[in-house]
Amino acid sequence: MNKFILFLTVICANLLADVFSTNTKSCDIAQTCITDLSDCGLGFTLTRNTHIFGCCPGCTQDAPGDDGDLEEVFFDDECVPPANCLPDGSFGPVQCKGDRFTGRCFCSDKKGQRLFGQMWRSDANEMTCACSTARKELEDAGHVVTLHCTANGDYEPLQCNQGMCWCVEPKTGQPTVIPIPEEDMKLLPCYSGPAVGEQYLRRCESIVSSLSRIYKEQSEHGTRFYGNPTTVCDYDGSYGAYQIENGIAYCTGRDGKILGSWQAIVSEMNNMNCNCARDSRIHFPARGMSVAEVCQPNGNYRPNQIANGAVYCVDSDGYTIERRRWPQICVEADRANNGTLTTRRP
């Protein structure tokens, strides 16, 4: 019981930390633009569109014979901020890409890394990602966590961890009742039989728990069977984007079934995320749309894409990258295609 109280204390502390924390990694667009020539100092001139991804003027060293005058200081209306940032310079929990029709918002940690949870941009006005960000922080701190998040990164109404269950406010995760033992979770007002079932842990999580016990027993006996499968679960308890068996990583759906032929040898996974595979088979079809981009064999989006004979480049979520931020593979593909360019899904 004392361990559980400590766990709840950590959750509350993390909720407060979201409000008061600072982060050494800067989300550049949150920085303040310089608008006064005196801020640059002797020998430097305020130059338009040279700072913070071209969105702000910046200080550049004067060339010999340059009088340092700047006729006009302005913000480039065409600059593309890379992220939604917090006042302390860290990345906000919700990062959005694309337009109102095909764009989506994703959950993110403070370093800008994508977490579980997404919504179509047109539906994401109240998206908080509070559960996904809290769970990631708890895991990073070394805690074993079974909190359940919804598909958009918020909290499910019923939460259980370390043998205790309680109800929470979905947007914030704040407990609304006194925790009770897990065997009595059906007494909680937030319990729903159709949604939860007879036990809190879902199938994927139960398999992970069983495999953990097997690994522990093998380790205690000094053995390890390397043919054991590796099961990955998402924060809602469903199967993760890929599963590993016999040295092969397969892209999978939420039910754990293999999607298409997307796969990779474990030693060659190369940051495998199966985003393109899942978008092609799950997320876009559910909205009556199809993915125009080409997937790599491992289920990731291929960075360099071609449409109507012209090259364009996309990020790991399938959204267009501004040309000046293209990775080398896109630059080389564009050169091979006579330097033409098109823009899709901005």
N, C-alpha and C positions, 0 to 999 in steps of 0.2 A: 504493500500500500504506500509506503514511504517513497519507493521508486516512482510510483505513478504520480504522486503529488509533485515530485521533482520534475517529472516529464511535463505536467500541466504548467508548472512554473516556467519551464523553458519555453513552452508555447507562448505564454503571455509575455515573457521577456522578448521573444522574437517579434511579437506584434508591436510592442513599444519600440523595439529597435528599428523597425521600418520607418518610424516617425522621426527618430533622433539620430540615426546612424550616419556616418560619413564613410566615404570610400575613396581609396587612393587612385583607383582607375577612373579616369575622367571620361565622361560622355561629352564629347567636344562641343556639341551644339548648345549645351547648357552654359558655356562660357559667355562672358560679357564682351560684346563687340567694342572695339576702340573707336571712338568718334571724335577724339580731340587730338590734333597734331602734336600737342605738347606731350602726349603720352608716349610717343615714339623715342624721344631723346635725340641728342645731337648726332648727325650723320645718318639718320634714318628718316624715311618718308612713309606716310600713311598711304598704302596702295590698295586700290579697290580689288575685291574678290580674291584675296590671297591667303585668307585665314579661315579656319573652321569650315573645311570642305567647300571653300569658295562662297560661303554665305555671308562673310563679313570682310571688311577691309583689314589689312594687317600691316605691320611695320617691315619695310625692306630697306636694305642698305643702299645709300645713294651711290650712283655711279659717278666717276670723276667728271666734274663739270656740270653735274645736275644741280639745279637750284632748289630741288626738293619741293617745288610747288605741286599741289594737287587741286585741279579745278573743281572736282566734285567727289564727295564721299557718299556712297550709297550701298544698299543691300541688293544683291542680284536676285531679281524676281524668279529666275530660273534655277537657282541653287536647290539642291535636294538634301535636306537634313537627313542624316543617317539613322536617327533614332528619336524616340520620346525620352527625354531626360528629366531627372529630378534636380531640384535646386542645388544639391550637394555635388552634382557632377556625375552621379551614378546613373545607370540605365533604369528607366521606369519598368514596372512589372508588366505593362502591356505595350507591345510593339506592333504597329500596323504597317501594312504594305499594300500597294495597289490601289485601284479606284473603288468607288462605292459598289460596283457590280461584281467584279471578280477579286477584289481585294480582301484580305483577311487580317485579323489581329491575332498575335501569338503571345503566349506567356514567356517571360524572360527573367533571368536572374540579374543581379546588379552589374555583372560583367558583360551583359548583352548576349549571353548564351541562351538559346531557345529551350524552354521547358515544356512539360506536358500542358496542353490547354490551348484551344484555338476557337475562333468564331469568325463568321463572315463579317466583314467590316460594317456592312449595313445594319447588322444586328448587335454590334458590340458596344453600344453606348454605355452600358452599365457593367461591363466586364472588369473584374478586379484582379483575377489571378492570385487572390490571397492564399488559397490552399496550396497551390503549386509552389509559390515562392517560400511559404513557411515550411513545407515538407522538404524542399531542397536544402534549406538552411539547417534543418534538424539533421538530415542525413549527412551533410558536410561536417556537422559537429560530432558525428559518430553514433547517433541514436538509431535504434531500430524502430522504424516508423510504419504504421499501417493506416495512417489517415487516408480517407478516400476523397478524391476531388472529382468534380463534375467535368464534363467534356470541355468546358470553357475555363477550367482552372479554379472555380469557386469551390466552397466546401459542400459536401453532401450533408443533409440535415443530421444524420446519425454518424457518430464517430466512435471508434473503439481502438484502444491501444493498451498493451500490457495488461490485458484481462479486465479492463474497465471500459464502460461505455457511457456516452453522454450526448446531449443534443447541442447543436451550435447554430448560430446565426450564419447563413450561407455566405454572405458577402464579407464577413469579418473573421469568422471562426470563433467568436466569443461564446463560451458555454452559456446555455440558457437554463440548465438544470444541474442538480448535484449528480456527479458520476455514480453509477451503480455497477455491480459485477456483470460481466459479459453474459453469463447464463440467464440473467434477468433482463436483458436488453428489450424483450418484447413488452415490458412494462413502460418503457419510455414513450412519451407522446409523439416523438418523431419516428418511431419504428413503423415500417410499412412492410408487411409480409411479401407482397409482389415485388417490391424493389430490393429487399434485403435477403429474403429467404430464411432458412433455418439457422444458418451460421453467418457470421460477419465476413470472414475471409472468403474471397471468391476463388473460382477454380484455379486460375493462374497462381494466385498467392498461396493456395494450399499446396500446389505442386512445388513451388519454390521452398516452402517450409519443409516439405518432405525431403527434397534434395539436399537441403542444408543439414538435416539430420543424418542422411546417408554419408555426405562428405565428412561430417564430424566423426562418425563411427569409423570410416575408412582411415581417417587421419590418426585416430587413437590406436589403430592396429597397424599403423605404418604402411598402409596401402592406399592406392588411388587408381581408380579405373577411369582412364582418360576418354572412354567412350560415353561417359555420362553426358546427357544433354544439358545444355544451359538454357534455362527458361528466364525470359525477361518480361516483367510486368509493367504496365503503365500505372499512373497514379490513381486511376479509377478502379484498379484491380483487374482490368482486362489484360489480354496478352499485348506485349509490346510490339514495336515495329518489326522486329526480327527475332528468330529463335535459332539456336545453334545445336546441331546434332551431327555427330560423326565428322567433326571438323569443317562442316559447311554451315554458313549462316544463310537462312532463308527469310525473305520478306514475308510477313504474316499479317493477317487481319486481326481484329479485336477478339475473334473467336479462336485464334491460334492456327487457323488453316493457312496453308501456303498460298501466297498470291502469285499467280503466273509463274514465270521461270526466273524471276529476279533472285539471284543468289551470289555468294562469293565465298572463296576459301577463307577460313578464319585469318590466316596469315596475310591475306590481301584485302581485308575489309575496307581499309582506307576511309575511315570516318563514315562508314555505312550508316545511313539514316532511313532509307526506304521512303523518303518523303514523296518522290515522284510515283513510286509504286502505289502507295496508299492514296494519293490524290487521284490517280488514274482509276483505281478500282473501288474506292470508298467515298472520299469527300466530295469530289466533283460530280460523280453520278448521282449522289444523294440530293444534289441541287439541280439535277437535270442538265448538267454541263459535262463537257469532256475536256481533257487536258491536251493542249496543242503541242506542248513541248515533248522532246524525246528523253526517255530515261536511260541511264547507264545500266549495264548488266547487273550491277549491285542494287538497283532500285533508287539510286539517287538521281537528282536532276543533272543532266549533262550541261556543263557551263556554257559551251558554245552551241547555239541553235541556228537554224537556217529557215527562213520563210520567204517565199517568192524570190528565191535566188540571192537573198541578202542575209548577212550574219548579224545576230544580236546575242547578247550574253545575259544569263540569268543567275541568281544566287541559289543557295541551297533550298529555298522555299519555292523556286520557280518564278520569281519576279525579276523584271528587267534591272540590270545594273547600268548605272550611268557610265558612258564610254571611258571616261578618264579613270574609272576604278576597275576596269577590266583586268582579270588575271591573264597571265601570259598565254594560256591555251586559247583564249578568245581573241587576243591580239594576233596570234599566228593564224588562226582560222580566218580572220578577216583579211589578212594579207593574202592568204591563198585564194580568197574569194574576190580579189581585186579591190579590197578596201571599201566595199559597199556596206551599208548599215541600214537596219530598220529598227523600229521600236515597237514592242508588243507588251501588253499587260503592264503598263507603267506603274 
